[in-house]
C-alpha cells in the first residue's frame, strides 16, 4: 500500500521524483519545489502573498519535505508536495505568535 499524506495525495519519498518540479515565485528570489500539478496554483498564491501581505523571506519558505506530520501520525501534506509554508519564522506556527492567526490584525 502506498503512503498518503493527510489530504489523501500519495507521499513522494524522494526529492528526485519526476512528479516534483521547482520554480521561482514570480517577483521574488524564493524557489519552491512541489508536485507539478499544484505548483502553478501555489506559485500564484505565494506571488500574491509576496506582493500584498509581506515580502517572502528566503530561507523561511518551503514546500516539499518528506516527513511525518507534527500533529498527526500520518505523513505531512508537505510529503506529497501539496503544502507550502511562507515566512515560517515570522508567520504561522513557527512564528512569534505560536500559530495564532496573524492576518486579522
C-alpha positions in Angstrom: 0.0 0.0 0.0 1.3 3.5 -0.9 1.7 6.0 1.9 -0.6 9.0 1.7 -0.4 12.5 3.2 -3.2 13.8 5.4 -5.0 15.3 2.5 -5.0 11.9 0.6 -2.3 12.6 -2.0 0.4 10.0 -2.5 3.5 10.7 -0.5 6.7 11.2 -2.5 9.7 9.7 -0.7 12.4 11.2 -2.9 13.2 14.8 -3.9 14.5 13.4 -7.3 11.0 12.1 -8.1 9.8 13.4 -11.5 6.4 14.3 -10.1 8.1 17.2 -8.3 9.1 20.5 -10.0 11.0 23.5 -8.8 10.2 27.1 -9.8 10.9 30.6 -8.6 8.0 32.5 -7.1 7.3 35.4 -9.5 8.5 38.7 -8.3 10.9 37.1 -5.7 14.0 35.1 -5.4 12.3 32.3 -3.5 12.3 28.8 -5.0 9.5 26.2 -4.2 9.6 22.5 -5.0 6.1 21.0 -5.2 4.1 18.4 -7.1 3.8 19.6 -10.7 0.0 19.5 -10.8 -0.4 22.0 -7.9 2.8 24.1 -8.4 1.1 26.8 -10.6 -1.6 27.5 -8.0 0.8 27.7 -5.1 3.2 29.9 -7.1 0.3 32.3 -7.8 -0.6 32.3 -4.1 3.0 32.9 -3.0 3.4 35.7 -5.5 0.2 37.4 -4.2 1.4 36.9 -0.6 4.8 38.5 -1.5 3.2 41.5 -3.3 0.1 42.1 -1.0 0.9 40.7 2.5 4.7 40.6 3.2 7.8 40.1 1.2 8.8 36.4 1.1 11.9 35.7 3.1 14.5 33.4 1.5 15.2 30.5 3.9 11.8 30.8 5.5 9.7 29.4 2.7 9.3 25.8 1.7 7.0 23.2 0.3 8.1 19.6 -0.4 9.6 17.8 2.6 9.2 14.1 3.1 8.3 13.7 6.7 5.6 12.7 9.2 3.1 15.4 10.3 4.0 17.2 13.5 0.5 16.9 15.0 -0.6 13.6 13.5 0.6 10.0 12.9 0.2 10.4 9.1 2.6 11.9 6.6 2.6 15.7 6.3 0.9 17.2 3.3 4.5 18.5 2.5 5.4 14.9 1.9 3.1 14.8 -1.1 4.3 18.2 -2.4 0.9 19.7 -1.8 1.6 22.2 1.0 3.6 25.4 1.4 4.9 27.4 4.3 5.6 31.1 3.7 7.8 33.2 6.1 7.6 30.4 8.7 9.9 32.2 11.2 7.7 35.3 11.3 4.2 34.0 10.5 2.2 30.9 11.4 3.2 28.0 13.8 6.9 28.7 13.8 6.5 32.5 14.3 6.4 34.6 17.4 2.6 34.1 17.9 3.0 30.3 18.1 0.5 29.6 15.3 -2.1 32.2 16.2 -3.9 34.0 13.4 -1.9 36.9 12.2 -3.7 38.3 9.2 -6.7 39.5 11.1 -4.8 42.3 12.9 
